[in-house]
Amino acid sequence: MKHKKIYYYDDELEDEFSGIKRRTITVDENYRYSHKKAWRAAAWVLYHIIMTPVAFIYMKLNFGVRIEGRDKLREIDGDAGDRSVFFYGNHTHVPGDGYIPTCISFPRKAIILAHPDNVSLYGTKNIMEMLGAFPIPNKLGGMKNFLGELEHYIGTGHPIFIYPEAHIWPYYTKIRPFNESSFRYPVIYDRPVFSFTITYQKHLFRTKITIYIDGPFYPDTTINPRQAAVKLRNQVYDAMTARSENSTYEKVEYIKNK
């Protein structure tokens, strides 16, 4: 029998169904993004020795995850900074959305632009940062340090992952609307963009996940930056919408409140 849950919602841009509630910390000019060598060494061990195998084992055993289109990433080559790209995907799984970037970007460390909530749980801030969470400032004063560290990650070849839908809707099989604001980053740094679309299928007694990678999409330098961000947004949205048709199993049904 189909497992079904019905959520009534009013706003596709703001409603949140992850069930996670935290007291959000302030990310401003005092927030520390860069760290000392000992911290970075511990982060390397935690991410590459512990997190990476856990991510692959969890996603494979629980969802039989399959990634289609990784060969497209081979088009991006060159020095470290030239290999840094932006990934945009649909936000539909807890904790999978934390593991999936690791599976896609292997062997490089994925940096995930995240809401400050993701580093707000007491006692876990350093661990979440070591695992790749990169909080977006919720105060204007924090943008200078944020952009400086983002530029460092790009310069050292890290892939940057963004969930432009912002809020988690578990197992949602369509693509929710999102704006172009997060697409200004690849425009600023003139980096390629890929989409990754998480789709769901029924396989025997479990839900299966297939991820589709599309791209690369490049910022258009012949138009102004905002228009270029809008163009990238539309290319990614169209690719994700087309790939979402490959979802053949709706574990959770979302019905709009009349």
N, C-alpha and C positions, 0 to 999 in steps of 0.2 A: 504494500500500500504506500502511496506517495506520502512523504513526510511534508506536512504543510503548516505554515504559520502565516497569519494574516496581520500585516501592519497597516494602520490607517495613518496617512501623513498629509500634511498641508503644504510643505515647502521642500522641493527636491534639492534646493541649494543649501538648506540649513538643518534639516532634520537629521538626527544622529541615532543610530540603532545598535551601536557597539556594546552598550551597557556599561561602559567605563566612565566613572565619575571621579574627578580629582580636583584638588585645589590648585589651579594653574599658577605656576611661578612666573615672575616677571623676567622677560628677556630684553634687557636694555643695554646701554653703553657699559654697564658694569659686568655684564655676562662674559664669562671667560670661554672663548672658543679654542684658543691655542694652549698647548700643554707641553710640559717638560719631557725629556727623553725617556725617563722611567715610565711615565704615564703612557707614552706612545708605544713603548716596548710591551707593556702589559696589554695594551689594546690589540697589538698585532697577534699576540698569543691567544687572547680571548676570541678574536674574530676568526683567525685562520685555523687554529688548532681545535677549538671547541665549537664555535658558532657554525662554521661552514659544514662540517660533517653532520651536525644536528639538523641543520636546515635541509640538506639533501635527504637524509634518512626520514625525517618527519614528513616531508612532502611526498616522497616516493611511497612509503609504507601506508600512509593514510589516504593519499589521493592519486597515487600512480601518476604523478605529474609528468607531463610531456611538454617540451618546449619546441615549437615549430618556428623556424626562421632565424636561428642563431647564425646561420651562414651569412646572413646579411651584415653582421657585425664585422666581417672580414674586410668589408669595403673601407673601413676606417683603419688606417695604418699610419705609421710615421713615428715621430718622437712622442714622449709621454704626453705632452700637452695636446698633441694632435689626436691622441686616442681617447681623450675625454669627451663623452657624449651625454646628452640628456635623454632620459627615459620617462615616458608618461604612461600611466596605467590606471585601470579602474579599481576602485577601493572597495573590495567586497569580501575580505576574509580576515578573521582574527584566529590565530596569530600568523596566518599564511602571508599576509601582506608585509610582514617583517622578514620572512624567510625567502620569499620569491626573488627580491632583488639580488640576494646572495647567489641563488641558483643561476640567474641570468648572467651576472657579471663575472662569475668565477673565471680565472683565478684572482681577478682584481677586487679590491674591497669596494662595496657599494656604499655610497653616501646618500642617505634618505632625508630629503627636506621634510621636516615634521612640525606639527603643531607643538607648542610648548607643553601641552598636556603629556606628551610622550616622555618628557624628562622631569615630570612633576611628582611622580610617586616617590615618597620619602625613601632615601637610602639606595635608590637605583639610578640616579642621574648619571654618575660616572659610567656605570655599566652600559646604560642605553647609548651614551655617546661613544663608548668604545666599540659598540656593535654597529655604529654607523648613523645613529640618529643625529640629525643636524637641525636644531630648532630655529624656526623663523622668528625674528623679533616680534614681540607684541607691543613694543614701544619704538617710536621713530628713532630715538637715539641709538638703538642697537644696530641700525642698518650698516653703519660704516664698518664695524668689526665683522659683521656677518658677511658682507660682500668681500672684505679682505680675505677671510678664511675660505670662502667659496672660490675665489680666484686662485688661492693656494692649492686647493683640491683639484681644480681644473688643470693647473700647471703641472701637477704631478700625475696626471693621467687617470684620476678616479672617475668612474661613471656616476652621474648624479641622477637619482630617482625622485620622481614627484608624482603624487596622487592628486591630480587637479580637482577631483570631485570633493576633496577635503574631508568628507564625513564617510564613515564606514556603513554600508548597507550589506550585511552578510548575505552572500549567495545571490545577490541581485544579478539578473541576467541581461539587463539592458545598460545603456550608457546614459548617465545623468548629464544634464547641461552643466557646463563650467565655462568660466570666462578666460580671457587671454592673459591675466595678470602674471601667472607663473611662467608664461612663455617669453617674458622680457629677458630672462636670464640667458637663454641661448642666443638671443639677439644681441645682448650686451657683449657677450664673449665670443660671438660668431662661431658657435659650435653646432654640429649636427644633432638631429632629434630623431628618436625612435619611439614608436608606441609599442606597448605590450598589453594585450587584451586577455584577461582571465576568463575562460569559459568553462561551463560545467556540463558534464555528461553522467548518465547513470551507467554503472558497470557492476553487474552482479549485485552485491549487497552494500556497495559503497558509492560515494560521489567521486567522480573522476574529474581532474582538472587538466585542461589543455591550454597552454599559453601561446599566443601568436605574436610574433615580433614583426613590425612593419617599419619601413624607412630605408635609407635615411631621408629625412626632410631637412632642407637647408634654409637658413634665414635669407630672405630676399633683400639684398643690399641696394636695390633700385628704388625702394619705397621707404617712407619714414619708419622709425623704430616701432611705433604703435601699430601701424599697418602690417609690418612684418610679423609682429607678435600675433595679431589676429589671423594672418594667413597660416602661420604654423599651427595655431590652435585649431583652425578649420581642417587642416590636413590630418592632424592627429585624431580629431573627433570623427571625421569621416572614416578613417581607417579602423578605429575602434568600433564604430557602429556597424560597419560591414562584418568585422570579425565576430561581434557579439551574436550574430545569427548562428554561429556554430555551437551555441549553448542549446542543448536538447533536453535538459532536465532542470526543472524549477523546484528546488528544495524548499524555498521560502517564497511565498506569493505576496506581492505588495499591491495593495488596492487603495487607490486614492480616495480620501474622505470627501464625500459630497458636501 
